[in-house]
Amino acid sequence: MCEAGPVSTLRRWIPNQHGAWAMLVVPVLAGVLTGSPTWLQLPLFLAWLLGYCAVFHIEQWVRLRHASRNPRAAARHLRPALVLAGATAALGLPLLVAAPWLGVAAALMAPFLAVNVVFARRNRERALVNGLAAVVPACGMLLVALRLGGGATADGLAPAAACLLYFAGTVPYVKTMIRERNSAAYRRGSVAYHAVALVAATLLDPWLAVPFAVYLARAAVLPGRGIRVPVVGAVEVGCSLLLLGFLVGVYG
């Protein structure tokens, strides 16, 4: 049997949850670009991405230990989990020395991570609550990146709230496009949420009404049209970039 090449290994180590990457990247970039960029934000960003990959494999290891009868199914996630966790620590510990308050930020994120692990153990990773739990620490990274660049936490609350409003809405919306595409209740709930989010975002800043009106329109119009999954993903990438552009324009 031929050994797996580096490209094949990389594919196995990188999480296949493609929709999560915008949620991982946009809040951090917003925190960097609305404040004063500093070199410390680069290892923070890398540690954040590596940490996500490590947590993904930890969750898969936990899930498959209980959901699969094949012990190798869980075991194949153990090495990536350990290596990626070690890489995260190698980047994160020097940052923690430079900015000890990062320990408090990590502690605040821990309960949401615990929720994700519990849902993974129950083999219910696609649950609505689990998705929403993952959104909170991701959006909180805007505050972390901003403060690490010397910005005030208070200045990041509004853009972080805007991120939370948008990415929380992607959880039910994407379900209406894929797994719950035949559920009228999910569609109604998604549209209702986006209508409320539009009002809330407008209260944060009137300019935010523009992207959130787009998000409401796509939640109301696109479900039920048989749009392919790659197109759904491309639309969300565009929506995420739209949010980033407005956050930088409004709060930068």
Stockholm file with secondary structure:
# STOCKHOLM 1.0

chainA/1-252         MCEAGPVSTLRRWIPNQHGAWAMLVVPVLAGVLTGSPTWLQLPLFLAWLLGYCAVFHIEQWVRLRHASRNPRAAARHLRPALVLAGATAALGLPLLVAAPWLGVAAALMAPFLAVNVVFARRNRERALVNGLAAVVPACGMLLVALRLGGGATADGLAPAAACLLYFAGTVPYVKTMIRERNSAAYRRGSVAYHAVALVAATLLDPWLAVPFAVYLARAAVLPGRGIRVPVVGAVEVGCSLLLLGFLVGVYG
#=GR chainA/1-252 SS CCCCCHHHHHHHHSCSCTTHHHHHHHHHHHHHHTSCCCTTHHHHHHHHHHHHHHHHHHHHHHHHHHHCSCHHHHHTTHHHHHHHHHHHHHHHHHHHHHCTTHHHHHHHHHHHHHHHHHHHHTTCTTCHHHHHHHHHHHHHHHHHHHHHTTCCHHHHHHHHHHHHHHHHHHHHHHHHHTTTTTCHHHHHHHHHHHHHHHHHHHHHCGGGHHHHHHHHHHHHHSTTSCCCHHHHHHHHHHHHHHHHHHHHHHHC
#=GC SS_cons         CCCCCHHHHHHHHSCSCTTHHHHHHHHHHHHHHTSCCCTTHHHHHHHHHHHHHHHHHHHHHHHHHHHCSCHHHHHTTHHHHHHHHHHHHHHHHHHHHHCTTHHHHHHHHHHHHHHHHHHHHTTCTTCHHHHHHHHHHHHHHHHHHHHHTTCCHHHHHHHHHHHHHHHHHHHHHHHHHTTTTTCHHHHHHHHHHHHHHHHHHHHHCGGGHHHHHHHHHHHHHSTTSCCCHHHHHHHHHHHHHHHHHHHHHHHC
//
